[in-house]
């Protein structure tokens, strides 16, 4: 089933998916707002800036305009950062064909509106076919054809299965899911917990602290998710605990790396800049905190990560605040 796929965003994840999809025989075009980057991609057949030593097959076409990339495409794959998804979609919309499917891989919550990416797509494009692809997946590994599993979610079961078929290879396994909001929230909120896990590592704490951070983190994510209409079981699958594990523990994780720097005493803004790529958790943290307060959901880890990012408390003070909270029974959070 050869498909024509336009990728909007030539960062590390867009690059890795271009390589994977073209390797399956799909006709792939990639476009980015940074024209200088596109010229380098065409010259080097490699994204030296964001995904070095992963080479583009000759079949991947570099497009220099949105129209060129999107013309005749079956799928418009958005790999722009979450905070730029709205503008990327607005600017691409005039070039959509009638039956073109939107697949989004950005993981975040829009700060200004507190909307997930599917809600933004619905607001801008109405009932157009939309799916989200998420899960434990570092671009560095997908680009090198290492085994990876993902989840694709759509409210339309046939659409989810179509995207599943398009993306699956013998090294990229995709599971279909119907819980769009759950998959999106799992992918977005785990970045905030990964910042906390990185801070813990940067302070020199051990595995015990990280295990606690991850366990309590997935519980608070699921609490908010259920309140917003997601299914609890989604958060114990690939786009929940799976993505949380890889983002909290991997050397490839931008959010963890940023947290490590903060834990070592680097100012949050400087830490994010040192990472060199977009650290989604920095932007999502405040949105998550506001959503939780609005929904009346307690999210203590997220709350303390936000306070550290804003400079209200030191990392050491945040740890003390978490460790000295009022005692409670663990079963209270599992009911």
Residue pairs with C-beta under 8 A, 6 or more apart in sequence:
1 165
1 166
2 25
2 26
2 27
3 26
3 27
3 74
3 75
3 166
4 26
4 27
4 29
4 72
4 73
4 74
4 75
5 21
5 26
5 27
5 28
5 29
5 73
5 74
5 75
5 77
5 166
6 29
6 30
6 31
6 63
6 69
6 70
6 73
6 75
6 76
6 77
7 14
7 17
7 18
7 28
7 29
7 30
7 31
7 69
7 77
7 79
8 14
8 31
8 32
8 66
8 69
8 76
8 77
8 78
8 79
8 80
8 88
8 92
9 32
9 78
9 79
9 80
9 81
9 88
10 18
10 30
10 31
10 32
10 34
10 37
10 38
10 41
10 47
10 50
10 79
11 32
11 50
11 79
11 80
11 81
11 139
11 277
11 278
12 47
12 50
12 51
12 139
12 140
12 143
12 277
13 79
13 105
13 137
13 139
13 142
14 30
14 32
14 77
14 79
14 105
15 30
15 47
15 50
15 51
15 54
15 56
15 139
15 143
16 51
16 54
16 139
16 140
16 142
16 143
17 77
17 79
17 105
17 142
17 167
18 28
18 30
18 56
18 60
19 54
19 55
19 56
19 57
19 60
19 142
19 143
20 142
20 143
20 145
20 167
20 169
20 171
20 172
21 28
21 166
21 167
22 28
22 56
22 57
22 59
22 60
23 57
23 145
23 169
24 169
26 166
27 59
27 61
28 59
28 60
28 61
29 60
29 61
29 62
29 63
29 68
29 69
29 73
30 38
30 41
30 60
30 61
30 62
30 63
30 69
31 38
31 62
31 63
31 64
31 65
31 66
31 68
31 69
32 38
33 88
35 64
37 47
37 49
38 62
38 63
38 64
40 47
40 48
40 49
41 47
41 56
41 62
42 62
45 55
45 56
45 58
46 52
46 53
46 54
46 55
46 56
47 54
47 56
50 139
50 277
51 139
51 140
51 143
54 140
54 143
54 144
63 69
66 91
66 92
66 95
67 95
70 76
70 92
70 95
70 96
70 97
70 100
71 95
72 97
73 97
73 100
74 99
74 100
74 101
75 100
75 101
75 102
75 103
75 163
75 166
76 92
76 96
76 100
76 101
76 102
76 103
77 103
77 104
77 105
78 85
78 88
78 89
78 92
78 102
78 103
78 104
78 105
78 106
79 105
79 106
80 88
80 106
81 106
81 108
81 278
81 280
82 106
82 107
82 108
82 109
82 110
82 117
82 188
82 280
82 283
82 284
83 108
83 110
83 111
83 278
83 283
85 104
85 106
85 108
85 110
85 117
85 120
86 110
86 120
86 124
89 102
89 120
89 121
89 124
89 125
90 124
93 124
93 125
96 125
96 128
99 129
100 128
100 129
101 129
101 130
101 131
101 159
101 162
101 163
102 121
102 125
102 128
102 129
102 130
102 131
103 130
103 131
103 132
103 133
103 152
103 163
104 117
104 118
104 121
104 130
104 131
104 132
104 133
105 132
105 133
105 134
106 117
106 280
107 134
107 184
107 187
107 188
107 191
107 280
107 284
108 117
108 188
108 191
108 280
108 283
108 284
108 287
109 115
109 116
109 185
109 188
109 284
109 287
109 288
109 291
110 116
110 117
110 120
110 287
111 283
111 286
111 287
113 119
113 120
114 287
114 290
114 291
114 294
115 123
116 181
116 184
116 185
116 188
117 132
117 184
118 130
118 132
118 180
118 181
118 184
121 128
121 130
122 130
129 154
129 156
129 159
130 154
130 180
131 152
131 153
131 154
131 159
131 160
131 163
132 152
132 153
132 154
132 180
132 183
132 184
132 187
133 150
133 151
133 152
133 163
133 167
133 174
134 150
134 151
134 153
134 183
134 184
134 186
134 187
134 238
134 239
134 243
135 148
135 149
135 150
135 151
135 187
135 238
135 239
135 242
135 243
136 148
136 149
136 150
136 238
136 242
136 243
136 245
136 246
136 247
137 148
137 150
137 243
137 246
138 246
138 250
138 252
138 253
139 252
140 252
141 148
141 252
142 148
142 172
145 171
146 171
147 171
147 172
147 173
148 171
148 172
148 173
149 172
149 173
149 174
149 175
149 238
149 242
150 167
150 172
150 173
150 174
150 175
150 238
151 174
151 175
151 176
151 177
151 183
151 237
151 238
151 239
152 160
152 163
152 164
152 167
152 174
152 175
152 176
152 177
153 160
153 176
153 177
153 178
153 179
153 180
153 182
153 183
153 184
153 239
154 160
154 163
154 178
154 180
155 178
155 180
157 176
157 178
160 176
160 177
160 178
161 176
163 174
164 174
164 175
164 176
167 174
168 174
175 237
175 238
177 183
177 234
177 237
177 239
179 230
179 231
179 234
181 225
181 228
181 229
181 230
182 225
182 230
182 231
182 234
182 235
182 239
182 240
183 234
183 239
185 221
185 224
185 225
185 228
185 230
186 221
186 225
186 234
186 235
186 237
186 239
186 240
186 243
186 244
187 239
187 243
188 280
188 284
188 288
189 221
189 224
189 225
189 284
189 288
189 302
190 217
190 218
190 221
190 240
190 243
190 244
190 247
190 248
191 247
191 255
191 279
191 280
191 281
191 284
192 255
192 281
192 284
192 285
192 288
192 301
192 302
192 305
193 213
193 214
193 217
193 218
193 221
193 244
193 247
193 248
193 301
193 302
193 305
194 244
194 247
194 248
194 253
194 255
194 256
194 259
194 281
195 255
195 256
195 258
195 259
195 262
195 279
195 281
195 282
195 285
195 305
195 309
196 213
196 217
196 259
196 301
196 304
196 305
197 210
197 213
197 214
197 217
197 248
197 249
197 256
197 259
198 248
198 253
198 255
198 256
198 257
198 258
198 259
198 260
198 261
198 262
198 263
199 259
199 260
199 262
199 263
199 305
199 308
199 315
199 318
200 209
200 210
200 213
200 259
200 263
200 319
201 210
201 256
201 259
201 260
201 263
202 259
202 260
202 261
202 262
202 263
202 264
202 315
203 263
203 264
203 315
203 316
203 319
204 263
205 319
210 248
210 249
213 248
213 301
214 244
214 245
214 248
216 300
216 301
217 244
217 248
217 301
218 235
218 236
218 240
218 241
218 244
219 333
219 334
220 292
220 297
220 298
220 299
220 300
220 301
220 302
221 235
221 240
221 244
222 230
222 232
222 235
222 236
222 240
223 297
223 298
223 299
223 333
224 288
224 291
224 292
224 295
224 297
224 299
225 232
225 234
225 235
226 232
227 295
227 296
227 297
228 291
228 295
234 240
235 241
246 253
247 253
247 255
247 256
248 256
249 256
250 256
251 257
254 275
254 277
254 278
254 279
254 280
255 279
255 280
255 281
257 275
258 268
258 271
258 272
258 274
258 275
258 279
258 281
258 282
259 271
261 270
261 271
261 274
261 275
262 268
262 271
262 308
262 309
262 315
263 315
266 274
267 311
268 282
268 308
268 309
268 311
272 279
272 282
281 305
282 309
285 302
285 305
285 306
285 309
286 306
286 309
288 299
288 302
288 306
289 299
289 302
289 303
289 306
292 298
292 299
292 302
292 303
300 322
300 325
301 322
304 313
304 318
304 319
304 321
304 322
305 318
307 313
307 318
308 314
308 315
308 318
313 321
